[in-house]
C-alpha cells in the first residue's frame, strides 16, 4: 500500500505529529514559563506544528525516492 520512500517518510511524519500533539507530551510543556513574553505551551505547540509543516513540505517537494 505504502510503496516508496516518500510515502514511508510521510507516514512516519504523521506518526511523529500524532505523538507530538498528544496529551502526555503536551503535559511536559505546561509550565509557568514564558518565551519572549509568550506562554510556553502555545509557543511549543505552534513551533512543533510549524516544524511538521516544514518537514512535510520538504518531503513532498524533494525529488526522487519513489
Secondary structure, 3 states (H helix, E strand, C coil): CCCCHHHHHHHHHHHHHHHHCCHHHHHHCCCCCEECCEEHHHHHHHHHHHHHHHHHHHHHHCCCCC
